[in-house]
Amino acid sequence: MAFLSGRRRRTRLAPELDDQELGRLLKSLRATTRTGTIATTDLCAAQITRVLEHEPGEWDRRTHRLDVLAAFMTDSHLPGAWAAREPRNPDALVLHAWSQVLRARSEGRPDDASAAADLCVKAAGLAPEDPAPWVVLLAVARLQRWAQPEAFGVWNEVLARDRWNREAYLTMLGYLSPEEGGSRIQVLEFVDTLSARMPANAPCAAVELTAQVFQYHSVLGRGGFEALVARNHWSHAMAVRALDRVAHTWNQPGFLRHARALADLNLLAYALMAADRRRDAAALFETIGGIVTPWPWNTGGDPLTEFDQARRRATVGL
């Protein structure tokens, strides 16, 4: 993966991260919307299809692209129109389903995702080797709080096709969280099991650190005195271990190669600053350049502002 050079650049939100081909597609779709050009569904579908083409087994980048496109077109008619025109095209069905799930989640209407489940089942039948329909179905399971046997059944279908699928692991992490009906014990067991088996640079490598940031945010959310001393979370043994495990390896050239590596580096920079490990964070900010992810920076306010302030603090006194 081609990270930005160490030269400091203007910060920006870029959902495509460093995926230049995906970025060009998003720019084209934005221009079409802005100018009011009546682009046919076939033309847009052809552009999307080209971007979704992949080498056999390269599911990680394809899943990233589908997720970004679904988020981009949550309020667009295009996914539905494409699925209607090509009802046996699994890409069209998955994109439509994913956009429905994201819209239902943003609006707090889980029942609206029921139709997405049917689309996923159909897409899975049309492309039995593709993990994407199962990834989206797992998101439906999380949103609608399916019983654990059913949710884990879907999760296992993803893993049978893509063993270290980042989106699937993060979805299950959210599903098992206390905030969504699980428990802290279930989260710990899930993370421990994964950490014991996962390659250090797998696409899902950020699950353990994500769990720690979730816990940190949970403490912040309590307000009052607990929020004032929330930084103490990062002195606990499990949090220290999670940071130590990745603080130096992730920033090594070529170590992280998955599609959302820059998102994981943003997460790590945020956690290092929360733990007041500024020297480690300073080197990481140089690697990140200016591409900012909304989460977790938006926890404190505007993500670009929070990122810039953290980057400046990282170098003070060094």
Contacts in CASP RR format, 6 or more apart in sequence:
PFRMAT RR
TARGET T0000
AUTHOR 0000-0000-0000
METHOD contacts of the structure
MODEL  1
MAFLSGRRRRTRLAPELDDQELGRLLKSLRATTRTGTIATTDLCAAQITR
VLEHEPGEWDRRTHRLDVLAAFMTDSHLPGAWAAREPRNPDALVLHAWSQ
VLRARSEGRPDDASAAADLCVKAAGLAPEDPAPWVVLLAVARLQRWAQPE
AFGVWNEVLARDRWNREAYLTMLGYLSPEEGGSRIQVLEFVDTLSARMPA
NAPCAAVELTAQVFQYHSVLGRGGFEALVARNHWSHAMAVRALDRVAHTW
NQPGFLRHARALADLNLLAYALMAADRRRDAAALFETIGGIVTPWPWNTG
GDPLTEFDQARRRATVGL
1 18 0 8 1.000
1 254 0 8 1.000
1 256 0 8 1.000
1 257 0 8 1.000
1 258 0 8 1.000
1 259 0 8 1.000
1 261 0 8 1.000
1 262 0 8 1.000
2 18 0 8 1.000
3 18 0 8 1.000
3 261 0 8 1.000
3 262 0 8 1.000
3 265 0 8 1.000
3 287 0 8 1.000
3 288 0 8 1.000
3 289 0 8 1.000
4 18 0 8 1.000
4 287 0 8 1.000
4 288 0 8 1.000
4 289 0 8 1.000
4 290 0 8 1.000
4 291 0 8 1.000
5 289 0 8 1.000
6 286 0 8 1.000
6 287 0 8 1.000
6 289 0 8 1.000
7 289 0 8 1.000
8 286 0 8 1.000
8 289 0 8 1.000
8 290 0 8 1.000
9 289 0 8 1.000
9 290 0 8 1.000
10 290 0 8 1.000
11 290 0 8 1.000
11 291 0 8 1.000
11 292 0 8 1.000
11 304 0 8 1.000
11 307 0 8 1.000
11 308 0 8 1.000
12 290 0 8 1.000
12 291 0 8 1.000
12 292 0 8 1.000
12 304 0 8 1.000
13 292 0 8 1.000
13 293 0 8 1.000
13 294 0 8 1.000
13 303 0 8 1.000
13 304 0 8 1.000
14 23 0 8 1.000
14 291 0 8 1.000
14 292 0 8 1.000
15 26 0 8 1.000
15 68 0 8 1.000
15 71 0 8 1.000
15 72 0 8 1.000
16 22 0 8 1.000
16 23 0 8 1.000
16 26 0 8 1.000
16 68 0 8 1.000
17 64 0 8 1.000
17 259 0 8 1.000
17 260 0 8 1.000
17 261 0 8 1.000
17 262 0 8 1.000
17 263 0 8 1.000
17 291 0 8 1.000
17 293 0 8 1.000
18 262 0 8 1.000
18 291 0 8 1.000
19 61 0 8 1.000
19 64 0 8 1.000
19 65 0 8 1.000
19 68 0 8 1.000
19 259 0 8 1.000
21 51 0 8 1.000
22 51 0 8 1.000
22 64 0 8 1.000
22 65 0 8 1.000
22 68 0 8 1.000
22 69 0 8 1.000
25 47 0 8 1.000
25 48 0 8 1.000
25 51 0 8 1.000
25 69 0 8 1.000
26 68 0 8 1.000
26 69 0 8 1.000
26 72 0 8 1.000
28 47 0 8 1.000
29 44 0 8 1.000
29 47 0 8 1.000
29 72 0 8 1.000
29 73 0 8 1.000
31 37 0 8 1.000
32 39 0 8 1.000
32 44 0 8 1.000
41 78 0 8 1.000
41 81 0 8 1.000
41 82 0 8 1.000
41 85 0 8 1.000
42 85 0 8 1.000
44 78 0 8 1.000
44 82 0 8 1.000
45 78 0 8 1.000
45 82 0 8 1.000
45 85 0 8 1.000
45 86 0 8 1.000
45 92 0 8 1.000
48 69 0 8 1.000
48 82 0 8 1.000
48 91 0 8 1.000
48 95 0 8 1.000
49 91 0 8 1.000
51 65 0 8 1.000
51 69 0 8 1.000
52 62 0 8 1.000
52 65 0 8 1.000
52 66 0 8 1.000
52 91 0 8 1.000
54 61 0 8 1.000
54 62 0 8 1.000
57 162 0 8 1.000
59 130 0 8 1.000
59 131 0 8 1.000
59 132 0 8 1.000
59 161 0 8 1.000
59 162 0 8 1.000
59 165 0 8 1.000
60 162 0 8 1.000
60 165 0 8 1.000
60 166 0 8 1.000
60 203 0 8 1.000
60 258 0 8 1.000
60 259 0 8 1.000
61 258 0 8 1.000
61 259 0 8 1.000
62 132 0 8 1.000
63 131 0 8 1.000
63 132 0 8 1.000
63 135 0 8 1.000
63 162 0 8 1.000
63 165 0 8 1.000
63 166 0 8 1.000
63 167 0 8 1.000
63 259 0 8 1.000
64 259 0 8 1.000
64 260 0 8 1.000
65 259 0 8 1.000
66 91 0 8 1.000
66 94 0 8 1.000
66 95 0 8 1.000
66 98 0 8 1.000
66 132 0 8 1.000
67 98 0 8 1.000
67 167 0 8 1.000
69 95 0 8 1.000
70 79 0 8 1.000
70 95 0 8 1.000
70 98 0 8 1.000
70 99 0 8 1.000
70 101 0 8 1.000
70 102 0 8 1.000
71 99 0 8 1.000
71 102 0 8 1.000
73 79 0 8 1.000
73 95 0 8 1.000
73 99 0 8 1.000
74 99 0 8 1.000
74 102 0 8 1.000
74 103 0 8 1.000
74 106 0 8 1.000
75 103 0 8 1.000
76 99 0 8 1.000
79 92 0 8 1.000
79 95 0 8 1.000
79 96 0 8 1.000
79 98 0 8 1.000
79 99 0 8 1.000
79 100 0 8 1.000
80 92 0 8 1.000
80 96 0 8 1.000
80 99 0 8 1.000
82 89 0 8 1.000
82 92 0 8 1.000
82 95 0 8 1.000
82 96 0 8 1.000
83 89 0 8 1.000
83 92 0 8 1.000
83 93 0 8 1.000
83 95 0 8 1.000
83 96 0 8 1.000
83 119 0 8 1.000
85 92 0 8 1.000
86 92 0 8 1.000
87 93 0 8 1.000
88 126 0 8 1.000
89 126 0 8 1.000
90 123 0 8 1.000
90 124 0 8 1.000
90 125 0 8 1.000
90 126 0 8 1.000
90 127 0 8 1.000
90 130 0 8 1.000
90 132 0 8 1.000
90 133 0 8 1.000
93 119 0 8 1.000
93 120 0 8 1.000
93 122 0 8 1.000
93 123 0 8 1.000
93 126 0 8 1.000
93 133 0 8 1.000
94 119 0 8 1.000
94 120 0 8 1.000
94 123 0 8 1.000
94 130 0 8 1.000
94 132 0 8 1.000
94 133 0 8 1.000
94 136 0 8 1.000
96 116 0 8 1.000
96 119 0 8 1.000
97 115 0 8 1.000
97 116 0 8 1.000
97 117 0 8 1.000
97 119 0 8 1.000
97 120 0 8 1.000
97 123 0 8 1.000
97 133 0 8 1.000
97 136 0 8 1.000
98 116 0 8 1.000
98 136 0 8 1.000
98 139 0 8 1.000
100 112 0 8 1.000
100 113 0 8 1.000
100 115 0 8 1.000
100 116 0 8 1.000
100 119 0 8 1.000
101 113 0 8 1.000
101 116 0 8 1.000
101 136 0 8 1.000
101 139 0 8 1.000
101 140 0 8 1.000
101 143 0 8 1.000
103 112 0 8 1.000
104 110 0 8 1.000
104 111 0 8 1.000
104 112 0 8 1.000
104 113 0 8 1.000
104 116 0 8 1.000
104 143 0 8 1.000
105 113 0 8 1.000
105 139 0 8 1.000
105 143 0 8 1.000
110 143 0 8 1.000
110 144 0 8 1.000
110 145 0 8 1.000
111 144 0 8 1.000
113 139 0 8 1.000
113 140 0 8 1.000
113 143 0 8 1.000
113 144 0 8 1.000
114 140 0 8 1.000
114 144 0 8 1.000
116 136 0 8 1.000
116 137 0 8 1.000
116 140 0 8 1.000
117 137 0 8 1.000
117 140 0 8 1.000
120 133 0 8 1.000
120 134 0 8 1.000
120 136 0 8 1.000
120 137 0 8 1.000
120 140 0 8 1.000
121 133 0 8 1.000
121 137 0 8 1.000
123 130 0 8 1.000
123 132 0 8 1.000
123 133 0 8 1.000
124 130 0 8 1.000
124 133 0 8 1.000
124 134 0 8 1.000
124 137 0 8 1.000
124 157 0 8 1.000
125 133 0 8 1.000
127 133 0 8 1.000
129 161 0 8 1.000
130 161 0 8 1.000
131 157 0 8 1.000
131 158 0 8 1.000
131 161 0 8 1.000
131 162 0 8 1.000
131 165 0 8 1.000
131 168 0 8 1.000
134 154 0 8 1.000
134 157 0 8 1.000
134 158 0 8 1.000
134 161 0 8 1.000
134 168 0 8 1.000
135 158 0 8 1.000
135 165 0 8 1.000
135 167 0 8 1.000
135 168 0 8 1.000
135 171 0 8 1.000
137 154 0 8 1.000
137 157 0 8 1.000
138 151 0 8 1.000
138 154 0 8 1.000
138 155 0 8 1.000
138 158 0 8 1.000
138 168 0 8 1.000
138 171 0 8 1.000
138 172 0 8 1.000
139 171 0 8 1.000
140 146 0 8 1.000
141 150 0 8 1.000
141 151 0 8 1.000
141 154 0 8 1.000
141 175 0 8 1.000
142 151 0 8 1.000
142 171 0 8 1.000
142 172 0 8 1.000
142 174 0 8 1.000
142 175 0 8 1.000
142 180 0 8 1.000
145 180 0 8 1.000
145 181 0 8 1.000
146 154 0 8 1.000
151 172 0 8 1.000
151 175 0 8 1.000
152 172 0 8 1.000
155 168 0 8 1.000
155 171 0 8 1.000
155 172 0 8 1.000
158 165 0 8 1.000
158 168 0 8 1.000
159 165 0 8 1.000
159 168 0 8 1.000
162 168 0 8 1.000
164 198 0 8 1.000
164 199 0 8 1.000
164 202 0 8 1.000
164 203 0 8 1.000
164 204 0 8 1.000
165 203 0 8 1.000
165 204 0 8 1.000
166 203 0 8 1.000
166 204 0 8 1.000
166 206 0 8 1.000
166 258 0 8 1.000
166 260 0 8 1.000
168 204 0 8 1.000
169 194 0 8 1.000
169 204 0 8 1.000
169 207 0 8 1.000
170 204 0 8 1.000
170 206 0 8 1.000
170 207 0 8 1.000
170 210 0 8 1.000
172 190 0 8 1.000
173 187 0 8 1.000
173 190 0 8 1.000
173 191 0 8 1.000
173 207 0 8 1.000
173 210 0 8 1.000
173 211 0 8 1.000
173 214 0 8 1.000
174 180 0 8 1.000
174 214 0 8 1.000
175 182 0 8 1.000
176 182 0 8 1.000
176 183 0 8 1.000
176 186 0 8 1.000
176 187 0 8 1.000
176 190 0 8 1.000
177 187 0 8 1.000
177 214 0 8 1.000
178 184 0 8 1.000
178 187 0 8 1.000
178 218 0 8 1.000
179 218 0 8 1.000
184 215 0 8 1.000
187 211 0 8 1.000
187 214 0 8 1.000
191 207 0 8 1.000
191 208 0 8 1.000
191 211 0 8 1.000
194 204 0 8 1.000
194 207 0 8 1.000
194 208 0 8 1.000
195 208 0 8 1.000
198 204 0 8 1.000
198 205 0 8 1.000
199 205 0 8 1.000
200 245 0 8 1.000
200 246 0 8 1.000
200 249 0 8 1.000
201 249 0 8 1.000
201 255 0 8 1.000
201 256 0 8 1.000
201 257 0 8 1.000
201 258 0 8 1.000
202 258 0 8 1.000
203 258 0 8 1.000
203 259 0 8 1.000
203 260 0 8 1.000
205 246 0 8 1.000
205 250 0 8 1.000
205 256 0 8 1.000
205 264 0 8 1.000
206 246 0 8 1.000
206 263 0 8 1.000
206 264 0 8 1.000
206 267 0 8 1.000
206 268 0 8 1.000
208 242 0 8 1.000
208 245 0 8 1.000
209 242 0 8 1.000
209 243 0 8 1.000
209 246 0 8 1.000
209 264 0 8 1.000
209 267 0 8 1.000
209 268 0 8 1.000
209 271 0 8 1.000
210 267 0 8 1.000
211 242 0 8 1.000
212 233 0 8 1.000
212 238 0 8 1.000
212 239 0 8 1.000
212 242 0 8 1.000
212 243 0 8 1.000
212 271 0 8 1.000
213 267 0 8 1.000
213 270 0 8 1.000
213 271 0 8 1.000
213 274 0 8 1.000
213 296 0 8 1.000
215 233 0 8 1.000
215 239 0 8 1.000
216 230 0 8 1.000
216 233 0 8 1.000
216 234 0 8 1.000
216 239 0 8 1.000
216 271 0 8 1.000
216 274 0 8 1.000
217 296 0 8 1.000
217 299 0 8 1.000
219 226 0 8 1.000
219 227 0 8 1.000
219 230 0 8 1.000
219 233 0 8 1.000
220 227 0 8 1.000
220 230 0 8 1.000
220 299 0 8 1.000
221 227 0 8 1.000
231 274 0 8 1.000
231 275 0 8 1.000
231 276 0 8 1.000
233 239 0 8 1.000
233 274 0 8 1.000
234 240 0 8 1.000
234 243 0 8 1.000
234 271 0 8 1.000
234 274 0 8 1.000
234 275 0 8 1.000
234 276 0 8 1.000
235 275 0 8 1.000
239 275 0 8 1.000
243 268 0 8 1.000
243 271 0 8 1.000
243 272 0 8 1.000
243 275 0 8 1.000
243 277 0 8 1.000
246 268 0 8 1.000
247 268 0 8 1.000
247 272 0 8 1.000
247 277 0 8 1.000
247 280 0 8 1.000
248 280 0 8 1.000
249 255 0 8 1.000
250 256 0 8 1.000
250 264 0 8 1.000
250 265 0 8 1.000
250 268 0 8 1.000
250 284 0 8 1.000
251 265 0 8 1.000
251 283 0 8 1.000
251 284 0 8 1.000
251 287 0 8 1.000
256 264 0 8 1.000
256 265 0 8 1.000
262 288 0 8 1.000
262 291 0 8 1.000
262 293 0 8 1.000
263 293 0 8 1.000
265 284 0 8 1.000
265 287 0 8 1.000
265 288 0 8 1.000
266 288 0 8 1.000
266 291 0 8 1.000
266 292 0 8 1.000
266 293 0 8 1.000
266 296 0 8 1.000
266 297 0 8 1.000
266 307 0 8 1.000
267 293 0 8 1.000
267 296 0 8 1.000
268 284 0 8 1.000
269 281 0 8 1.000
269 284 0 8 1.000
269 285 0 8 1.000
269 288 0 8 1.000
269 310 0 8 1.000
269 314 0 8 1.000
270 296 0 8 1.000
270 297 0 8 1.000
270 310 0 8 1.000
272 278 0 8 1.000
272 280 0 8 1.000
272 281 0 8 1.000
272 284 0 8 1.000
273 281 0 8 1.000
273 310 0 8 1.000
273 313 0 8 1.000
273 314 0 8 1.000
278 313 0 8 1.000
278 314 0 8 1.000
278 315 0 8 1.000
278 316 0 8 1.000
278 318 0 8 1.000
279 318 0 8 1.000
281 310 0 8 1.000
281 314 0 8 1.000
282 314 0 8 1.000
282 315 0 8 1.000
282 318 0 8 1.000
285 310 0 8 1.000
285 311 0 8 1.000
285 314 0 8 1.000
290 307 0 8 1.000
292 303 0 8 1.000
292 304 0 8 1.000
292 307 0 8 1.000
293 303 0 8 1.000
294 303 0 8 1.000
295 303 0 8 1.000
297 303 0 8 1.000
297 304 0 8 1.000
297 306 0 8 1.000
297 307 0 8 1.000
297 310 0 8 1.000
298 306 0 8 1.000
299 306 0 8 1.000
300 306 0 8 1.000
END
